[in-house]
């Protein structure tokens, strides 16, 4: 283990064993199924539409400057960084804001804070990332890291420490409970169609964890799928037995070879960011059934690819794509 003290928080560079690299598996063969993504709202002056929500034939998009735009114009401003979003049972837009925490926004655009820390461990949120809402109103959400805030995910990647958590906010008690901790960058969150379990992506371990909510296994967790060919970002359910997973990018050669070489990562981390490993233009989405089987492999690798895709949701017969950095949101017909 090595320490770097160039940042306000010392960085612990840990040695770890990268799981088997699955990029060359036939299951994940390169294709052009995302070549024809249509991109909308590219000229509205904003960028980074991380998540897309449809409600009453209106589209809601959260941008990197805190603005949430709807089909009618500016809907609200969190004054943070809205990431995952979903409407609750009372038509409030619930927002996982990386900076401001878990928020609720009414239809007039008024913002209200729901939670900024876990009542279980009394640890404040650093990077609230994604969420899903159950039929009884409970909000399941992730805090990607309890150490590094938004914009420092590269440090989290290089350090490789389990700082992430899966949490639930109970709207009745107004209490937040930690369900899982020690996750490697807890990211996307999605409930199963029968709400018997909830999934949370571990971006920097290329896997998805399952946490049981009902049945004999309630309160326990297990790996849902592992050895993914890229970095899983957000995840959503089409409520018909299929999860859509956005892969930020394929796995990176440097990250693979340096997993057990923290000194090498230490040297690279001292370089200007432009000289460090960078994502490539590669659109990547997987469709996974509730048994953990990959049934759809959608890709497109090209300069003009809509990339990185950081969220994907299915509404009727279409897939809607969000991106942390791209201008505009995308849309394509869902595969049969």
GITARA-V587315 format. One record per residue. RES is the residue in one letter. PHI is phi in radians with two decimals (999 if undefined). BURIAL is b if it has 24 or more other ideal C-beta (glycine too) atoms within 12 Angstrom, else e. Layout:
# GITARA-V587315
res=RES phi=PHI burial=BURIAL
res=RES phi=PHI burial=BURIAL
This chain:
# GITARA-V587315
res=X phi=999 burial=e
res=X phi=-2.09 burial=e
res=X phi=-2.07 burial=e
res=X phi=-2.07 burial=e
res=X phi=-2.05 burial=e
res=X phi=-1.45 burial=e
res=X phi=-2.04 burial=e
res=X phi=-0.96 burial=e
res=X phi=-1.90 burial=e
res=X phi=-1.00 burial=e
res=X phi=-1.69 burial=b
res=X phi=-1.69 burial=b
res=X phi=-1.60 burial=b
res=X phi=-1.66 burial=b
res=X phi=-1.49 burial=e
res=X phi=-2.58 burial=b
res=X phi=-1.78 burial=e
res=X phi=-1.19 burial=b
res=X phi=-1.15 burial=e
res=X phi=-0.87 burial=e
res=X phi=-1.36 burial=e
res=X phi=-1.78 burial=b
res=X phi=-1.03 burial=b
res=X phi=-1.64 burial=e
res=X phi=-1.10 burial=e
res=X phi=-1.06 burial=e
res=X phi=-1.03 burial=e
res=X phi=-1.96 burial=b
res=X phi=-1.00 burial=e
res=X phi=-1.09 burial=b
res=X phi=-2.57 burial=e
res=X phi=-2.10 burial=e
res=X phi=-1.24 burial=b
res=X phi=-1.86 burial=b
res=X phi=-1.13 burial=e
res=X phi=-1.74 burial=e
res=X phi=-1.06 burial=b
res=X phi=-1.53 burial=e
res=X phi=-1.99 burial=b
res=X phi=-2.14 burial=b
res=X phi=1.06 burial=b
res=X phi=-1.39 burial=e
res=X phi=-2.02 burial=e
res=X phi=-1.58 burial=e
res=X phi=1.55 burial=e
res=X phi=-2.15 burial=b
res=X phi=-2.51 burial=b
res=X phi=1.31 burial=b
res=X phi=-1.32 burial=b
res=X phi=-1.02 burial=b
res=X phi=-2.41 burial=b
res=X phi=-2.17 burial=b
res=X phi=-2.26 burial=b
res=X phi=-1.90 burial=b
res=X phi=-2.64 burial=b
res=X phi=0.92 burial=e
res=X phi=1.15 burial=e
res=X phi=-1.96 burial=e
res=X phi=-1.86 burial=b
res=X phi=-2.13 burial=b
res=X phi=-2.34 burial=b
res=X phi=-1.78 burial=b
res=X phi=-1.90 burial=b
res=X phi=-1.26 burial=b
res=X phi=-1.79 burial=e
res=X phi=1.66 burial=b
res=X phi=-1.25 burial=b
res=X phi=-1.95 burial=b
res=X phi=-1.76 burial=b
res=X phi=-2.06 burial=b
res=X phi=-1.06 burial=e
res=X phi=-1.62 burial=e
res=X phi=2.20 burial=e
res=X phi=-1.16 burial=e
res=X phi=-1.62 burial=b
res=X phi=-2.87 burial=b
res=X phi=-2.48 burial=b
res=X phi=-1.38 burial=b
res=X phi=1.03 burial=e
res=X phi=-2.51 burial=b
res=X phi=-2.39 burial=b
res=X phi=-1.15 burial=b
res=X phi=-2.02 burial=b
res=X phi=-1.14 burial=b
res=X phi=-2.50 burial=b
res=X phi=-2.84 burial=b
res=X phi=-1.52 burial=b
res=X phi=-1.57 burial=b
res=X phi=-1.22 burial=e
res=X phi=-1.87 burial=e
res=X phi=1.12 burial=e
res=X phi=-1.57 burial=b
res=X phi=-1.49 burial=b
res=X phi=-1.57 burial=b
res=X phi=-2.18 burial=b
res=X phi=-1.53 burial=b
res=X phi=-1.74 burial=b
res=X phi=-1.02 burial=b
res=X phi=-1.80 burial=b
res=X phi=-1.64 burial=b
res=X phi=1.72 burial=b
res=X phi=-1.51 burial=b
res=X phi=-2.13 burial=b
res=X phi=-2.20 burial=b
res=X phi=-2.16 burial=b
res=X phi=-1.39 burial=e
res=X phi=-1.22 burial=e
res=X phi=-1.51 burial=e
res=X phi=1.65 burial=b
res=X phi=-1.30 burial=e
res=X phi=-1.71 burial=b
res=X phi=-2.32 burial=b
res=X phi=-1.40 burial=b
res=X phi=-1.71 burial=b
res=X phi=-2.77 burial=b
res=X phi=-2.19 burial=e
res=X phi=-2.78 burial=b
res=X phi=-1.46 burial=b
res=X phi=-1.34 burial=e
res=X phi=-1.30 burial=e
res=X phi=-1.96 burial=e
res=X phi=1.04 burial=e
res=X phi=-1.79 burial=e
res=X phi=-1.21 burial=b
res=X phi=-1.32 burial=b
res=X phi=-1.97 burial=b
res=X phi=-2.76 burial=b
res=X phi=-1.13 burial=b
res=X phi=-2.10 burial=b
res=X phi=-2.52 burial=b
res=X phi=-2.74 burial=b
res=X phi=-2.59 burial=b
res=X phi=-2.15 burial=b
res=X phi=-1.47 burial=b
res=X phi=-1.19 burial=e
res=X phi=-1.67 burial=e
res=X phi=1.60 burial=b
res=X phi=-1.22 burial=b
res=X phi=-1.89 burial=b
res=X phi=-1.66 burial=b
res=X phi=-2.61 burial=b
res=X phi=-2.03 burial=b
res=X phi=-1.99 burial=b
res=X phi=-1.00 burial=b
res=X phi=-2.67 burial=b
res=X phi=-1.63 burial=b
res=X phi=-2.01 burial=b
res=X phi=-1.93 burial=b
res=X phi=-1.57 burial=b
res=X phi=-1.00 burial=b
res=X phi=1.67 burial=e
res=X phi=-1.95 burial=b
res=X phi=-1.11 burial=b
res=X phi=-1.11 burial=b
res=X phi=-1.15 burial=b
res=X phi=-1.09 burial=b
res=X phi=-1.11 burial=b
res=X phi=-1.21 burial=b
res=X phi=-1.24 burial=b
res=X phi=1.04 burial=b
res=X phi=-2.10 burial=b
res=X phi=-1.45 burial=b
res=X phi=-1.81 burial=b
res=X phi=-1.64 burial=b
res=X phi=-2.48 burial=b
res=X phi=-1.85 burial=b
res=X phi=-2.32 burial=b
res=X phi=-2.38 burial=b
res=X phi=-1.86 burial=b
res=X phi=-1.61 burial=e
res=X phi=-1.20 burial=b
res=X phi=-1.36 burial=e
res=X phi=-1.55 burial=e
res=X phi=1.04 burial=e
res=X phi=-1.98 burial=e
res=X phi=-1.94 burial=b
res=X phi=-2.04 burial=b
res=X phi=-1.43 burial=b
res=X phi=-1.65 burial=b
res=X phi=-2.36 burial=b
res=X phi=-2.25 burial=b
res=X phi=1.06 burial=e
res=X phi=-1.74 burial=b
res=X phi=-1.54 burial=b
res=X phi=1.09 burial=b
res=X phi=-1.18 burial=b
res=X phi=-2.18 burial=b
res=X phi=-1.07 burial=b
res=X phi=-2.32 burial=b
res=X phi=-2.70 burial=b
res=X phi=-1.50 burial=b
res=X phi=-1.25 burial=b
res=X phi=-1.08 burial=e
res=X phi=-1.73 burial=e
res=X phi=1.06 burial=b
res=X phi=-1.43 burial=e
res=X phi=-2.62 burial=b
res=X phi=-2.23 burial=b
res=X phi=-1.81 burial=b
res=X phi=-2.43 burial=b
res=X phi=-1.41 burial=b
res=X phi=-1.85 burial=b
res=X phi=-0.99 burial=b
res=X phi=-1.59 burial=b
res=X phi=-2.12 burial=b
res=X phi=0.96 burial=b
res=X phi=-2.57 burial=b
res=X phi=-2.21 burial=b
res=X phi=-1.68 burial=b
res=X phi=-1.96 burial=b
res=X phi=-2.03 burial=b
res=X phi=-1.37 burial=b
res=X phi=-1.83 burial=b
res=X phi=-2.34 burial=e
res=X phi=1.50 burial=e
res=X phi=-1.12 burial=e
res=X phi=-1.65 burial=e
res=X phi=-0.91 burial=e
res=X phi=1.58 burial=e
res=X phi=-1.98 burial=e
res=X phi=-2.31 burial=b
res=X phi=-2.75 burial=e
res=X phi=-1.34 burial=e
res=X phi=-1.47 burial=b
res=X phi=-2.71 burial=b
res=X phi=-2.36 burial=b
res=X phi=0.96 burial=b
res=X phi=-1.17 burial=b
res=X phi=-1.40 burial=b
res=X phi=-2.73 burial=b
res=X phi=-1.57 burial=b
res=X phi=-1.21 burial=b
res=X phi=-1.80 burial=b
res=X phi=-1.49 burial=b
res=X phi=-2.44 burial=b
res=X phi=-2.52 burial=b
res=X phi=-1.87 burial=b
res=X phi=-1.52 burial=b
res=X phi=1.11 burial=e
res=X phi=-2.25 burial=e
res=X phi=1.65 burial=e
res=X phi=-2.28 burial=b
res=X phi=-1.81 burial=b
res=X phi=-1.81 burial=b
res=X phi=-2.04 burial=b
res=X phi=-1.55 burial=b
res=X phi=-1.72 burial=b
res=X phi=-0.97 burial=b
res=X phi=-2.91 burial=b
res=X phi=-1.09 burial=b
res=X phi=-1.02 burial=b
res=X phi=-1.89 burial=b
res=X phi=-1.02 burial=e
res=X phi=-1.14 burial=e
res=X phi=-1.06 burial=b
res=X phi=-1.12 burial=b
res=X phi=-1.33 burial=e
res=X phi=-1.75 burial=b
res=X phi=-1.01 burial=b
res=X phi=-1.79 burial=e
res=X phi=-2.27 burial=e
res=X phi=-1.05 burial=b
res=X phi=-1.13 burial=e
res=X phi=-1.12 burial=e
res=X phi=-1.12 burial=b
res=X phi=-1.06 burial=b
res=X phi=-1.17 burial=e
res=X phi=-1.17 burial=b
res=X phi=-1.15 burial=b
res=X phi=-1.40 burial=e
res=X phi=-1.32 burial=e
res=X phi=-0.98 burial=e
res=X phi=-1.00 burial=e
res=X phi=-1.13 burial=e
res=X phi=-1.71 burial=e
res=X phi=-1.50 burial=e
res=X phi=-0.94 burial=b
res=X phi=-2.15 burial=e
res=X phi=-1.18 burial=b
res=X phi=-1.89 burial=b
res=X phi=-1.42 burial=e
res=X phi=-2.59 burial=b
res=X phi=-1.34 burial=b
res=X phi=-2.66 burial=b
res=X phi=-2.48 burial=b
res=X phi=-2.08 burial=b
res=X phi=-1.89 burial=b
res=X phi=-2.19 burial=b
res=X phi=-1.34 burial=e
res=X phi=-1.28 burial=b
res=X phi=-1.65 burial=e
res=X phi=1.57 burial=b
res=X phi=-1.68 burial=e
res=X phi=-1.33 burial=b
res=X phi=-2.03 burial=e
res=X phi=-2.39 burial=b
res=X phi=-2.19 burial=b
res=X phi=-2.01 burial=b
res=X phi=-2.51 burial=b
res=X phi=-2.93 burial=b
res=X phi=-1.93 burial=b
res=X phi=-2.97 burial=e
res=X phi=-1.00 burial=e
res=X phi=-1.58 burial=e
res=X phi=-1.08 burial=b
res=X phi=-1.32 burial=b
res=X phi=-2.69 burial=b
res=X phi=-1.40 burial=b
res=X phi=-1.49 burial=b
res=X phi=-1.99 burial=b
res=X phi=-2.65 burial=b
res=X phi=-2.57 burial=b
res=X phi=-2.38 burial=b
res=X phi=-1.80 burial=b
res=X phi=-2.14 burial=b
res=X phi=0.95 burial=e
res=X phi=-1.82 burial=e
res=X phi=-2.18 burial=b
res=X phi=-1.80 burial=b
res=X phi=-1.98 burial=b
res=X phi=-2.06 burial=b
res=X phi=-2.02 burial=b
res=X phi=-2.54 burial=b
res=X phi=-1.15 burial=b
res=X phi=-2.26 burial=b
res=X phi=-1.23 burial=b
res=X phi=-1.50 burial=b
res=X phi=1.50 burial=b
res=X phi=-1.82 burial=b
res=X phi=-1.98 burial=b
res=X phi=-2.68 burial=b
res=X phi=-2.71 burial=b
res=X phi=-1.19 burial=e
res=X phi=-1.22 burial=b
res=X phi=-1.17 burial=e
res=X phi=-1.36 burial=e
